[in-house]
Amino acid sequence: MRGLIVVVAVSVQACRTFDAGEYAPDPGTPPGGDIEGDSGGADPLPLADIDCETAPLVNWSNFGHAFMIQNCNGCHSATTHNRYGAPEHAIFDSADDVWAQKSAVLVAAGGEGPRMPPNGGTTDMERAKLAIWLQCGEAGE
């Protein structure tokens, strides 16, 4: 029972942080990168190199859509009422939306120690699948 109380206290504190406006000022922006789309110059893969020839098939249908709903669209959906400071241009409702900003998504949500989602929660495997999808897949898939 004691562990449950601690978890609840942590969750309440996280909500207070959002309400206080302490959300990252521009969470979709890669360091020194372009906030409107693919950064081009930013390292899009904060993980180890991926061999796309041997990587598993990861796409919007079998991974990306569920990942975005679970981890991103609470703040990054066009229909989200309170975006908690998420930039207006950072919308991830479709595969095309994500691919338009794929480098920014990888920098913010991929690799070790991602800053998105702000309360954490993604696993190493989920971040690896995100990288495989956005590095090896094709736009719109």
N, C-alpha and C positions, 0 to 999 in steps of 0.2 A: 504494500500500500504506500509506503514511503516513497518508492521510486515513481509511482504514478503522480504524486503531489509535485515532485521535482519536475517531471515532464510538463505538467500543466503550467507551472510557474514559468518555465522557459518559453512555452508557447505564448503566454500572455505578454512576456517581455518582448518577444519578437513583434507582436502586433503593436505594442507601444512604440517600438523603433520606427515602424512604418508610419504610424499616425503622427509621430513627431517630425516627419519629413526628413529623416536621416537616410533615406534611400540613396543609393549611388546616383550622382548627378546625371550621368548619361551611361547607363549600364550596357548599352549596345555598341559603344564606340571602342574600337580597338585602339591601343596606344598609338597616338599620332596618326590615326587612320581616318578614313572617309566614313562619315556617319550616314550617308545616303545610300550606300551600297557596298559592294565588295571592296575591301580596302586595297587590294592589289599589292601594297608594300608590306603589310603586316604579316608576320608568320602565321598562317592560318591553322597550323597544327601544333598546339602546345603539348603533344604527345610524341611518342617515338614514331619514326617513319612507318608508314603503312604500305605493304605490298598489295596493291589493288588486284593483282592477278590471283592471289591466293586468299584474299579477304572474303568473308562471307557476304552474301547478298543482303544489303541493308538499304531500305528505301522508305518512302513516306508511308506506304501502306502497312509494312510489317514492323515499323519502328517509329519513324519521325512524327507521325500524327499523334500517336499516344504519348510520346515523349513531350511534345509541345503542350498538349492538353494538361498533362500532369505537372510539368515543371515550369512552363513559361506563360501560358495563356491566362493565368490569374491576373497578370499585369499587362501582357502583350497581345491581347485580342482586341479586335476592332469594337467588339461589343462589351468590353469590360468597363463598368461604370467608374470605378476608382482604380486608376493605373498606378497608384503609389509612386508617382514621379517618373514612371517609364516614359521615354521619349515618344512623342506622337507617331513618328515614322517607324518605330520598332514594333511592327505588327507581324505575328507569325501564325495566321489563320490557315494558310495553305502552303503547300510545298514551294510554290513560286515565291511567296512572301519570304520564306526562310532562305531560299537560294539567292534572292536578291541581296541578302546581307550575310551570306554564309561565313565569310571570314570573321565578321564581328561576332556572330553566334559562337563560332569555335573559340575565339579568344575569350569571350565572356563565360561560356558554359562548358568548355572542353578542358582537357588536360588535368594536371594535378593542381588542386587548390583553386578551382573556378570561383568567380565572384557571383555567378548566377547559377541557380536561383539564390537570392541573398541569404536565405536560411539554410542553404546546403540541401542535402537530401539525395543527390544523384550519386550513383555508384560508379566505381571505376569502369565496370562493364558498360554501363549506359553511356558514359563519356567516350569510351572507345567506339561504341556503335555510332554515336553522333559523328565522330571523326571519320569513320569509314563511310558513312552515308554522304557526308558533305565533301569528302576528298575523292571518293571512288565512284559515287553514283552519278546520275545525270540530272540536270535541272528538271524540275517538275515531277520527278519520281519519288 
